[in-house]
Amino acid sequence: MIRILKDYLYGFVGLTASIITIILFTNNLYPALSADGRVAVLFIGGLFIWFFFENVYLKIRWGRERRYAQTLVYIADGFSEIHNLYRKNITVDNAVGALTHLCDNLAQTFTLITGTKCRASVKILTREDNALKAITFCRNRDPINNPKNNTIKHWLDKNTDFLEVFDKIDAPGGAYFFSNLLPFRYGYQNTSFEVYKGKPDNNLLLRYLRWTLPYRSTIVMPICPCSEQNQKMLVGFLCIDSAPILAFKADYDVPLLEGVADGIYNLIRDAADALPSPGESAEGN
């Protein structure tokens, strides 16, 4: 995060210095040049502007891609405890511990990639009173992820992200929920609004200003095998969220999460039979 801020600071300082130099040169030296000299200066200046913005574009584009490579160690370490579980007897408690460790590493991964504070959680799909709901199996360890206990039930038909994944998962290629602009998604439903005492306004601007959820960007990935994405195989959801808008990139972040969701499917499935009601948390997605 500090490295990213430094890069932006250096770029801002360089741009400011360049603008000041151009202004001083234009006011003091440019009028005294000959016609040929002015043409030469304009040509060199045009090249400078071109290379400057080309450099900014490449830094923005490849800077993020470079950070993806740096996150491989987090992903590998996150799966290390899961692999160790299969040398032991899998219980709900050690499954929660291993997946919490993975969520910690996923949160660090996406915090590094996006330069924003990210959170990760695993939801389990359950049925109650002949209706489907999602409960929190585990999440990354963070002070803001410790809300007071509450009795809110996160029914699928009251949560746009979970419902959209469930309804579309049988389509070719499966489904996931991706939004970088949740406050501007008209009709978005989330039972966590009950916890944060908010309700989306019909006016776009007011909806953004009065937004109470602690995240505005989110990705929700179905936990099921990549080769068999359907409602029958769906056991839960892997969620990543961040407070700012425009935090994620679908081209890279979605395939990364898809691979992680596929990798934890067997553990969730194996632990599900012994899963008691772990209690729900309304913090986050």
C-alpha positions in Angstrom: 0.0 0.0 0.0 2.8 2.4 0.9 4.7 1.5 -2.3 1.6 2.3 -4.3 1.1 5.7 -2.6 4.8 6.5 -3.2 4.4 5.7 -6.9 1.4 8.1 -7.2 3.3 10.8 -5.1 6.4 10.6 -7.4 4.2 10.8 -10.5 2.3 13.8 -9.1 5.6 15.6 -8.2 7.0 14.8 -11.6 3.9 16.1 -13.4 3.8 19.3 -11.3 7.5 20.0 -12.0 7.0 19.4 -15.7 4.0 21.8 -15.9 5.9 24.5 -14.0 9.0 24.1 -16.3 6.8 24.4 -19.4 5.0 27.5 -18.2 8.3 29.2 -17.3 9.9 28.3 -20.6 6.8 29.5 -22.6 6.7 32.9 -20.8 10.5 33.6 -20.8 12.3 31.9 -23.6 9.9 30.7 -26.2 9.0 34.3 -27.6 12.7 34.9 -28.3 13.2 31.8 -30.5 13.3 31.9 -34.2 10.6 30.3 -36.3 12.8 27.1 -36.8 13.5 27.1 -33.1 9.9 27.2 -32.2 9.1 24.3 -34.6 11.9 22.3 -33.0 10.6 23.1 -29.5 7.0 22.2 -30.4 8.2 18.9 -31.9 10.3 18.0 -28.9 7.5 19.1 -26.6 5.0 16.9 -28.4 7.3 13.9 -28.1 7.8 14.6 -24.4 4.0 14.8 -23.8 3.5 11.6 -25.7 6.2 9.7 -23.8 5.0 11.1 -20.5 1.4 9.9 -20.9 2.6 6.6 -22.4 4.7 6.1 -19.3 1.7 6.9 -17.0 -0.4 4.4 -19.0 2.1 1.7 -18.7 2.7 2.2 -15.0 -1.0 2.0 -14.3 -1.5 -1.0 -16.5 1.5 -3.1 -15.7 1.9 -1.9 -12.1 -1.2 -3.8 -11.1 -0.2 -6.8 -13.1 3.1 -6.9 -11.3 1.4 -7.0 -8.0 -0.5 -10.1 -9.0 2.8 -12.0 -9.1 3.6 -10.7 -5.6 0.5 -12.3 -4.3 1.3 -15.9 -5.2 3.0 -16.4 -1.9 -0.2 -15.4 0.0 -2.3 -17.8 -2.1 0.1 -20.7 -1.6 0.4 -20.1 2.1 -3.4 -19.8 2.4 -3.8 -23.3 0.9 -1.1 -24.8 3.0 -3.3 -25.4 6.1 -6.1 -26.8 3.9 -3.7 -29.3 2.4 -2.5 -30.3 5.9 -6.1 -31.0 7.0 -6.3 -33.9 4.6 -3.6 -35.6 6.6 -5.8 -35.4 9.7 -9.5 -35.9 10.5 -11.5 -33.0 9.1 -13.8 -31.4 11.7 -15.8 -28.2 11.6 -13.4 -26.4 13.9 -10.2 -27.2 12.0 -12.0 -26.5 8.7 -13.0 -23.1 10.1 -9.4 -22.5 11.2 -7.9 -23.4 7.8 -10.4 -21.3 5.9 -10.0 -18.3 8.2 -6.3 -18.5 7.5 -7.1 -18.6 3.7 -9.5 -15.6 4.1 -6.7 -13.6 5.9 -4.4 -14.3 3.0 -7.0 -13.5 0.4 -7.8 -10.2 2.2 -4.0 -9.4 2.1 -3.8 -10.4 -1.5 -6.6 -8.1 -2.7 -5.5 -5.3 -0.5 -2.1 -5.5 -2.2 -3.6 -5.8 -5.7 -6.1 -3.0 -5.4 -4.4 -0.6 -2.9 -7.6 -0.6 -0.9 -8.6 -2.3 2.3 -10.3 -5.6 1.3 -12.1 -8.3 3.3 -12.8 -11.9 2.5 -15.4 -14.3 3.8 -16.8 -17.8 3.1 -20.6 -18.3 3.1 -22.4 -21.6 3.4 -25.6 -22.3 1.5 -28.3 -23.8 3.9 -32.0 -24.4 3.9 -34.5 -23.4 6.6 -38.2 -23.6 6.5 -37.9 -24.8 2.9 -36.1 -21.6 1.9 -32.4 -21.0 1.1 -30.2 -18.7 3.1 -26.5 -18.0 3.4 -24.6 -18.1 6.7 -21.1 -17.0 7.4 -18.7 -20.0 7.9 -15.6 -17.8 8.4 -14.0 -14.5 7.4 -10.7 -12.8 7.7 -9.6 -11.7 11.1 -10.0 -7.9 11.4 -11.3 -5.6 14.2 -14.1 -4.3 12.0 -15.3 -7.8 11.3 -16.5 -8.3 14.8 -20.1 -7.1 14.9 -22.6 -7.7 17.7 -24.6 -10.9 17.4 -27.9 -10.5 15.7 -30.8 -12.6 14.5 -31.0 -11.4 10.9 -31.3 -14.2 8.4 -29.7 -13.7 5.0 -32.3 -15.3 2.7 -31.2 -15.7 -0.9 -34.3 -13.9 -2.3 -33.4 -10.8 -0.2 -29.8 -10.6 -1.3 -29.2 -9.6 -5.0 -25.6 -11.0 -5.1 -26.3 -14.5 -3.8 -29.6 -14.8 -5.7 -28.0 -13.7 -9.0 -25.3 -16.3 -8.7 -27.8 -19.1 -7.7 -30.2 -18.2 -10.6 -27.6 -18.0 -13.3 -25.2 -20.8 -12.2 -26.7 -23.3 -14.5 -26.1 -21.1 -17.6 -23.1 -22.0 -19.8 -19.9 -20.9 -18.2 -21.5 -20.6 -14.7 -22.1 -17.3 -12.9 -20.6 -14.9 -10.4 -21.6 -11.5 -9.1 -19.3 -8.5 -9.8 -20.0 -4.9 -9.0 -17.7 -1.9 -8.6 -20.6 0.5 -8.2 -23.0 -1.0 -5.7 -24.5 2.3 -4.6 -25.5 3.0 -8.2 -27.0 -0.5 -8.9 -30.7 0.2 -8.9 -32.7 -2.4 -7.0 -29.8 -3.9 -5.2 -31.0 -5.8 -2.1 -29.0 -6.9 0.9 -30.2 -8.0 4.3 -27.2 -6.3 5.9 -29.0 -3.0 5.4 -31.1 -4.0 8.4 -27.9 -4.0 10.6 -26.5 -0.7 9.2 -29.9 1.0 9.4 -29.9 2.0 5.8 -32.1 1.7 2.8 -31.2 2.5 -0.8 -32.7 5.7 -2.0 -34.3 6.0 -5.5 -32.2 9.0 -6.3 -28.7 7.9 -7.5 -26.8 10.8 -5.7 -28.7 10.4 -2.5 -28.3 6.6 -2.6 -24.5 7.1 -2.8 -24.4 9.7 -0.1 -26.6 7.7 2.3 -25.0 4.4 1.6 -24.5 2.6 4.9 -22.9 -0.7 4.0 -19.1 -0.9 4.7 -18.4 -1.8 1.1 -19.1 -0.4 -2.4 -17.3 -2.9 -4.5 -17.7 -6.7 -4.3 -17.2 -10.0 -6.0 -19.2 -13.1 -5.0 -18.0 -16.4 -6.5 -19.9 -19.7 -6.2 -18.1 -22.4 -4.3 -18.3 -25.4 -6.6 -16.0 -27.2 -9.1 -15.1 -25.1 -12.1 -16.1 -28.0 -14.4 -19.5 -28.6 -12.7 -21.0 -25.2 -12.0 -24.7 -25.9 -11.3 -27.2 -25.5 -8.4 -26.7 -29.1 -7.4 -23.0 -28.7 -6.8 -23.2 -25.3 -5.2 -22.3 -25.4 -1.5 -21.6 -21.7 -0.7 -20.1 -18.4 -1.8 -16.6 -16.9 -1.6 -16.9 -13.1 -1.1 -14.4 -10.2 -1.5 -15.4 -6.6 -0.8 -13.8 -3.2 -0.5 -15.1 0.2 0.7 -14.1 2.3 -2.4 -15.8 2.1 -5.7 -14.0 0.7 -8.8 -11.7 -1.5 -6.6 -11.7 -4.7 -8.7 -10.9 -5.7 -12.3 -13.0 -8.5 -13.7 -10.4 -9.7 -16.2 -8.0 -10.8 -13.5 -9.7 -10.9 -10.1 -12.6 -13.1 -11.2 -10.4 -16.0 -12.5 -8.3 -15.7 -9.4 -11.3 -16.1 -7.1 -12.7 -18.8 -9.3 -9.6 -20.9 -8.8 -9.7 -20.4 -5.0 -13.4 -21.3 -4.8 -12.7 -24.5 -6.8 -9.8 -25.3 -4.4 -11.9 -25.1 -1.3 -15.0 -26.9 -2.6 -14.0 -30.4 -1.2 -13.2 -29.0 2.2 -16.6 -27.2 2.5 -18.4 -30.3 1.2 -16.6 -32.6 3.6 -17.2 -30.3 6.6 -20.8 -29.6 5.7 -22.2 -32.9 7.1 -20.9 -32.2 10.5 -21.8 -28.5 10.4 -24.0 -27.2 13.2 -25.5 -23.8 12.9 -22.4 -21.6 13.4 -24.4 -18.4 13.8 -24.7 -15.6 11.4 -22.8 -12.4 11.0 -24.1 -9.5 9.1 -20.8 -7.7 8.8 -19.7 -7.4 5.2 -21.0 -9.3 2.3 
